[in-house]
Amino acid sequence: MKAGSLLSAIALRCCAWSERWFPDAFAFAVLAVAVVTIGALGIGVAPLTVAQSFGSGFWSLIPFTMQMTFIIIGGYVTADSPPVTRLVQRLAAVPKTGRAAVALVALFGILLSLIHWGLSLILASLLARAVAQRTDLRVDYRAASAAACLGLGSVWALGLSSSAALLQANPGSMPAALLAETGVIPFGETIFLWQSLLIAAILVVTNTWVAWKSAPEGVHAQTAQQLGIDLTPRCWDVSLRTRPGEWLEYSPLPTLFIAALGLTWLSTEFVTKGVVGTISNLNTYNFIFLMAGLLLQWQPRRFLESVGRSVPSVAGILIQYPFIGAIAAILTGANNAAGQTLSGMLGHAFTQVASHATLAPIIGAYSALLGLFVPSGGAKWIIEAPYVMQAANASHYHLGWVVQIYNAAEALPNLINPFWMLPVLGIVGLRARDLVGFTFIQFVINLPLVLFLLWLLGTTLTYHPPLIAH
């Protein structure tokens, strides 16, 4: 049996299992709450304390929830415009087979994630929809949609929007106590290390190849139509205007006025913060997409109708992200009688058994495990960095590489945790169980590969004491 047909067969079996047994994203969030609650009770945290942490953390991610909501809305209204639709359709016309179409979505999304993870989620999802609209190809819509998630599950944190690397390179963003332990670590010691670039290159090739080989073909490929997904593009009819008083809603003048204000502000942001600093701010990133969507839709009425069509796609995010905030609060804020938290005890347990030789795989495995319950790169680094970097200093391990160990491993649980799939699911119209069969294969391959590369390449680096900014 050929490697490609073997991976396809495994993918189909994984899909059959996940469609039967894998819970919906909301059920997964509730299950995760139960797991961390049991863990907290197991280390002696009082039930009332667990409940208080649950309630206090429930609304802690509201700003982030709105940011993720606007990622979908901004991306949708931009993609729903005629110019972007034409560009995506041209790219979707390139592949000659359904399997090649899936590989194209994977490669496109992975490479974009090195620039910005949000850009990767939106545009790769739109490309998945576009290739699925082709009538001359039989594209497995599940595999194409799963491919749109691969950037978040592989290399995003090794790229320019890495939360941990950005925090470590900017001393003003770091808590003072943590900065004293880690020092300032510039990009040259993290994402721009040749070792980091090598891992990223290997993962780009590996994940694209697996996406290609695991995509079902022929009668085994399930199209969007078979899955009950309507991908028919909507046509805009200017004849809908019925009253003279509506002329402003159809005039481009309000669009040009708002866009002029927005572009003026954006230009000052790019000048003062640079390209990377600007697009790495989620609020600015969302602002760019909203302004782009407004301009590309051209007429205010068209823009507002597009926003209305995008809103049902964000339902999962609005109801599920508060539960993720509660999980993080139980992990990090629910103390037992000795003042210990579940997160702290797990971290210290891992770092206590780590030596210089075993630090990379142990910290990598721990970061991946914690990422199942705290799927937020920046917030989780603040939780994890104190004891991880303390262990690195004690073992005289390269501090910048510890950041990259975290970055490479932190992405892995995104392949099986529906949290980061929600923006993609909102655009493609599928459920997490439809995608996990394919992303699970990537997880099984990536996990040992990443841990091995982190250990191997870590042996080529030498320790430098923390660089403290004055």
N, C-alpha and C positions, 0 to 999 in steps of 0.2 A: 504494500500500500504506500502511495506517495505521501510525503510529508504534508502536502497541502490538503489531501483528502483526509488524512488522519486528524489534522487540526480542525477541519470542517466537521468531521464526525464528533470530535470531542465538544466543539462549540454547540452543535445541535443537541447533544446530550445535556450539556450544562444549561442550555436554554429550556429544554424540557423540564429539567429539575427546578430551575428558578421560577419558571412560569407556574409551577405547581406549589412550590414550597417557600419561595422568597417573599417576604412580606412587602406590602406597600410601603412607600417611604415614610408615611405617617406612623404606621405600625412599627417600623424599624426604629423611629425616634422614641416611641413609647417603650419598646423593648430595651433600648439603650438606657433610658431612665431607670428601668427596673434593675439592670445589671449594676449600674454605679450605686444605686440605693442599697442593694444587697452587699456590695463591696464596702460601702461606708459603714453599714451596720456591723459588718464582719470585723472591722478594726476598732469597734467600740464606740462609734458615734451614736449619740442618743437619737431616737426616732424623731423627737421634736426638732432637734438641730437639723436633721436631714430635710424635714418638711420646711423649715425656715429658709434653708439654703435654696430649696426648690422654688419657693415663692419669690425670694429676693432676686434670684437669677433669671426668673422667667422672662422679665422684660428688659434684661440687660443688653440684648442684641437688637433692640428696636432700631437704632440708627443704622446698624449693619443690614438689618432686614430691609429697610427702605432703600439702602444702596443697592442691594441685590435685586430688589423689585424694579428699580429704575434701570439696572443693567438690561433686564428683559424688555422693558418698555422702550428704552432708547434704542436698543438693537433692533427691536421689531419695527418701529416706525421708520428707522433708517433703511432696513431691508425691504420694507413694504413699498418703498418709493420706486418709481420706474427706472431711474439710472442704476441703482444698486442691483435691482432685479436683473437688469441686462448684463451687468458685469459678472454676477454669480452664475448666470445661465451660460455665459461664454466659457467660464472655467469648468462648469459641469459638463460641457460638450466635449471636453478633451478625452476622457477615458473611453476605451473601446470595448471593455467588458464590465460586467457588474462587479467582479472582484477588484478590478483596477479602480473602479469608482470608489469603493470602500477604502482602498489604499490611499487614494487621492485625498479623501476627507481626513484620514488619519494624519498624513504628512502635513497637510495644510494646517490642521488644528495644532499639531505638535510644534511646528515651526513658529506659528503665531504666539503660542504660549510662552516662548522665550522672550517675546517682546512685551506681551501683556496677557495675563490669564483671562481677563474679561473679554478681550478682543477674540481670543481663541474660542471661548464658549459660544459666542454669538455667531461669528462668521462661519465656523465649522458646522454648526447646527443648520445654518441657512444653506450651506453647500450640500449637506446631507439631504435636505428637502429637495434641492434643485436636481441632484442626480437621480433621486427617486421619481421625479416627474418625467424623466425621459421614457418614452414609449418603446424605443429601440433597444433598451437594455433591461435585463431582469436583475434588479438590484435588491439585495436583502436589506429592507429598510431598518431592521433591528441592528444589523451589523454596521450599517452606515451611520446610524445615530449613536451607537456605542463608540465608533471611531471618533466622533466629535468630542468625546469625553477624555480622550487619551492624553491631551496636553496637560490637563489637570492631574492626571494619574502618573505622569512620567517626569517631565523636565521643567514644568513651569517655575518651580522654586530654584532652579539652577540658572534662571534668566534674569532679565532686568527688573521684573516686578517682585523678586524674592523679598518677602516681608522681613525675614530674619537678617538677610544681608543688608537691606536698607536700614534697619534699626541699628545694626552694628557699625555701619559706616557714618551714621549721624548721631554724635554724642548727645545732642539736644533732645533726641527722641527716647533715650534710654533712662530708666530709673538710676539714680546716683549709686545705689548700693550694687546694682548689677554691673554698672560701668566700671566700678572699682575692681571687679573680678575679671571682666572680659577685656577691658580697654576698648579703644577704637580699632576696628578692623576694616580697612578699606577694601573696595571691590577687588583690587589686585591680589588680595589674600583670600578671597572667597570665590565669587562667580567667575573671575577672570584668571584663576589658576589654570594651568594647562591640564591638570588632572581633572578639574571640574568640567572643562570644555570637552575632554575626552569622554567622560561619562555621558555627557549630554549627547554627543555624536553617536555613541554606541546605542543609547536608548532611542534616539530618533530612528535609526536604521532598524533596530530590533522590533520596536512597536509597530512600525509601518509594515514590516515583513509579516509579523504575526497577524495584523489586521487583514492583510491580503490573503494569507494562507488559510485563515480561519473563517473567511466569509463563505457562506453556503452558495452553491451554484445550482443552476437548472431548476428542477422541480422542488428542490429543498429550500430555495431562496423565497422568502415571504416578502412580497411587495407591500407598499403602503396601502394599496387598494385592498389586498387580502386582509390586512390588519385593521381595515375600516377607517383609515386616515384619508381625509379629503385634502388633497394638495392643489386643488384648482385655484389658480391665481385670480384675484379679484380685479375686475375692471372698473375704473373710475369713470363715472358718467357726469359730465358737467351740466347736463340738462336737468339735474336734480334741483337746481335753484328754482324756486317758485315765487319768491317775493322780492320786490326791489330793495327792501330793507336788509336783505341778506348780502348785499354787494360786498360789504367789508369782509365777510367770511370767505368770499371767493377771490378777494383781491390779494395780490402778493405784498401790498404795502405794509401790513402789520408784520408779516414774516421778515421783510427786509429791515424794518425798524428794530425788532427784537434781535435779529441776527447781528446787526451792526453793534449793538450794545454788548452782546455776548462775545463777538470776535475781538472787540477792543479789550475786554477784560482778559480773554485768553492770551492775547499777545503779550500783555504784561506778565502773566504767569509764566509763559515760556521764556521770557527774557530774564526774569528774576530767579526762576527755579530750574531752568533747563528742561529739555524734553523728557528725560527719565523721571525727574522729580515731579513734573507736572502730571504725566499720564499715570504715575504710580499712586496718585491720590484719587481714590474712588469717586469722590464728589466731582472733581474736575473731569475725570474720565466720563462719568455719566452726563455731565454738562456738555461735553464735546458731542456725544451721540445725540442728545436731545436737540442741540443746535443744528447738527448735520441733518437729523430727521426733519426738522422744521423747514430747513432750506430745500431739501430734496423733495419734500411733499409739496412745497411751494405755496399752496393755499391753506389758510388756517382750518377750514372745514375738513379738508382732506387729512390734515395732520390730526385733528381731534377724533375723527372717525377711526384712524389707524390706531390711536391710543386706546380707544374703546375696544377694538378687536384684540389688543394685546393683553388687556386686563385679566381675562380668564386664565391666561398662562401663568399668572403669578400666585394663584390660589395656594399651591403647595408651599411656596416660600412663606407666605403670610402666616400660615397656621403652624408650620413645623419649626421654623427657626427659634421661636420662643422656647421650645423644648430643648433645643441645643444649648441655649443660654442657661437653662436650669441644670443641664448635665454638667456643664463647666463649673457652675457654682457649687454643686455637690462635690465634685472632684477636688476643687481647690479651696473651698471656703467652709466645708463642714468639718469641724475639728472634734477629735475625741478628747477625753479628759487630760491627755498628755499634750494637747495642742497640735496633734499630728493630723494631716489630711491624707486622703486616699492617694492623691496625686504625689504628694511628697514622699509617702512611704514606698510607693512603687518606684519612684525615681531613685531614692536612696538605695533600695534593694538592688537595682540594676547597677548603679555606679559603684557600690561597695564591692561587687564581685568582678569589676572591670579592671584590667591591667592595661599597660601600654599596648600589648599585643592584641588584646581582645576588645579594646574600647570601641572601635569602629562598629563591629557587628552587634555588640550589646546595646550601644546607644542607638544604633539604627533600628534594631528590632523594637526597642522601647518606644522610640519616636513614632514608629508605624502603629504600634499598639495603642498608644495614647491618642493618635490621630483618628482612630475610630470613634472616640467619644468627645474629642475637642477638635473638630475639623476647621481650625482657623490658624493659619500659619503664623501670623504675628502674635496673637494672644497666647498661643501655645508655646511660642519661643520664650515669652516673658515668664511663663510658668516653669518651663523646663530648663532654661539657661542657667539659673543659679547653681544647681547641683551638678549639671552636666559640665559646665565650664570649671567648676571647682575640681571635679575629677580629672579634667584635662590638664589643669595646672599642676595637680598633684602627680600626674603621670608623665608630665613634660611632653604633652601631645600638642601638635600644631593647632592653635586655637581657630584659625580660619578654616581649617579642614573640619573641625567639629561643627562649625556652622553649616558646611556643605554636607556633612553626614546627616545632620538634621534635615536640611533641605531635600536631599535625595530621598530619604526614607519617609519624610512627612507626606510626600505626594502619593505614596503607595496605597494607603487606605482609601483614597478617593476613587480607586477602581472598584471598590465593593461597597462603599458607604454612599447611600443615595443623596446625602446632603448636597454635594457639589453637582450632582446630576440634575437637580431640580431646574436650573435655568435651561438646560438642554431639553429636559422632558417637557417644559412649558412650550418650547418652540416646535419640537417634532411631534408632540401630541401622543407620546407613548408613556408607559409606566416603567418604573425602575426594573421590575422583574423581566421586562422585555430586553433590557440591555445587559443585565448583570451576567448572563451566560457567556457573553463575549468578553466583557471586561474582566471577568474572573480568570479567564485564560491568561490575559495579560498580567494579572496580579501574580499568578502562580509562576510565570516565567520571570517577571521583573524582580520579585522578592529575593530569591537567591542570587540573581545576577547583580543587583544593586549592592547587596551586603558584601558580596565577594569583591566587587570593584572598590568599594569604600575601604575595605581592609587592605587590599593590595596597593592601591595608590596612596593610601595613608602612610605606607612604609617608605615612601620616597620623600617625605617632608620632615623638616626638623622644627623643634619647638623654639618659639620666641616669647619672652615675657610679655605681659599685656602692655600695650601702648596707651598710657593715660593722657587724655587731652587736658590742656591747661587753659 
